[in-house]
């Protein structure tokens, strides 16, 4: 009887354990007793069959552990499996449910397999036991591998959830203190309590910002208002407010004083709010979404974490981020962190990004950029990283208009105001007042205050804004992607610069004295001889009036002809007006002198000219050419090779990074064959390193790069990364004379990341007038190096000569007016 009952009891034990642990233990105990009864029954049968007097230990063992017992064990296991499958409620097929049931506990199966192997070493039949042990061992190994794959296949989200659950409250960087009336909000018995919501909030913010938010310590503070709370970051108070657990918060209309409820202020944004009972009939009349106390608290916590993310980012969190990335890209992390980027430098870069609310989710891109710019300072490296993350930056501040276009409403800083802010000619009060006026529309529309400035001044402008407590997002113009349209809704007034300068002339002591005198009414009028002053003023008026009457008409005609001539030569009107205003006309000035002064004025407005290395300078030099597509970089490389190889007799090596155009590679290879010069191809930074290892310090290395559109910042940065490895002695920006002034300015600003230090102007033979070229160059401050004016590689290259450019524009100017004489000034 025990032999039949025991297997079914074992099955019931297995089936009931997941539902009821107490009944499972009871079934297990009963099964153990039944198994003991089976052993005793077998032993009793052997005793009765053999006789008490013939009993021996070997005989008992032989009867108890016999072949029949082994097959009974196998039969019991088969019954166990069959009944377990029948009792299964998941409806899975037998071929799936049975292996899963057995492989769920691989360690127990492994122990059972070892036990069977041990039994095979006894007098029992060896082959059946070994086969059965092998089967059980295979199931154990299969279960173990499934558990390992399940552990390794955990997603990043699951690992972050485990990290958040395992975080130590004693190491909390944040602290939440609650008044006594708010303590029920953290009770585990309350559904949706603060603790549960806090775990979800930390996880969602970690997904948004890119790092695991540190744990938070929650404690009571009976010194607070019963409904008050305070938030601390690293021991410093960063926020506080009041919430009411039994009420909901709504934002009422303007006549909120007519609404009966608890009047208060929103703890995050400072708006007027009202706390009402959930069953209050006034909620039906208010078209507003109510928020309970926990939701208000979580909103405040999320705001604090985003604002102080840079302080919450610990070195340990950075290491965890690297480990997460190492699990998917181990070789990448090892190659960068072992040699190029230290953990402290990465921590500084990530903290600087988070300080300006830039997420660090794309850690791989950040590491790539940081390794490419390892030789620059950490603040400069942050600016390079921002350029690579500009799509994320734009996504955080862009909005979609009615037509589906992504737009950024912003405040623009004119150049004059940028200079005033950088030089601190605007104090904090003036800056705050001006920003409030300029960003009024953004505040009214509840949009983030975005300020667009130049990339060069962006970091300093942000520092000044932070010092003045101006909460604004400062972005550079190059950080705006092409798909997003800028909509300027405000502009800082440039006149503030002069007002600020005038105010600074008055010291604090002078202000105090003036204020004190005005209070004490001690300011007394000065006793002066007003009649004598009036006579002197009248004499000055007469002298100046006579001189102006005789001077204005000739000078006006003179300037008018010069202005008309310059515009006809292609000079921009603004540049022509600037040149004419800079020329001072004096009595007796002839037309030739006036023309000479006009040429001098234009010369001062054009960039300087830097001379190339002298023939006697035999030091190795590396020259790189960058620029937009189609400006003639490859042809200019050939002209420079002719200059150095054939005219100076120096050895030349040609290197091209332009693998996008097959014709460019073939063209430069033909030039290399013509000059009998080595030719190398390096389209990546790694290939460039290998090329320079092979060059072995040749005299002149000329590097041709791929033409990039001024709007394609990513490709320009790739070129900059390649050139940073080559570390060229000279980097020339190649610009076409046929380009417009706006295209020239756009290219000059876009290619600034390549650190070019000279400019080559090409295709001067294709322009009708040099006036437009002079206007474009007047807006640049980088020195000029070469001019090209044709396709002949041996002759159409010369050192930039701005005086020839100016002479071609003004040289033929001849004023038809008579020279200004001093006869009109005789007294």
Secondary structure, DSSP 8 states (H G I E B T S, - for coil): -HHHHHHHHHHHHHHHTTT-HHHHHHHHHHHHHHHHHHHHHHHHHHHHHH-GGG--HHHHHHHHSSHHHHHHHHHHHHHHHHHHHHH-SS---HHHHHHHHHHTTHHHHHHHHHHHHHHHTTTS-HHHHHHHHHHHHHHHHHHHHHHHHHHHT--HHHHHHHHHHH--GGG-SEEEEE-GGGGGGG-TTSTT-HHHHHHHHHHHHHHHHSS----EEEEE-TTS-TTEEEEEETTEEEEEEE--TTEEEE---TTGGGS-SEEEE-TTT--EEEEEETT-THHHH--S--EEHHHHHHHHHHHHHHHTHHHH--HHHHHHHHHHHHHH-HHHHHHHHTTT--HHHHHHHHHHHHHTT-----HHHHHHHHHHTTTS-HHHHHHHHHHHTHHHHHHHH-EE-TTS-EEEEEEE--HHHHHHHHTT-S-HHHHHHHHHHHTHHHHHTT---EEEE-HHHHHHHHHHHHHTT---EEEEGGGS-TTSEEEEEEE--TTHHHHHHHHHTS-HHHHHHHHHHHHHT--------HHHHHHHHHHHHHHHHHHHHHHHHHHHHHHHHHHHHHHHTT--HHHHHHHHHH----TT--HHHHHHHHHHHHHHHS--B-----TT--S-EEEEEEESTTS-HHHHHHHHHHIIIIIS---EEEEE---S-HHHHHHHHHHHHHHT-EEEE--SHHHHHHHHHHH-S-SEEEEE-----TT-HHHHHHHHHHHHHHT-SEEEEEEETTS-HHHHHHHHHHGGGGT--EEEEE-GGG-S-SHHHHHHHHT--S-EEEEE-SS-TTTSEEE--HHHHHHHHHTT----S----SGGG--
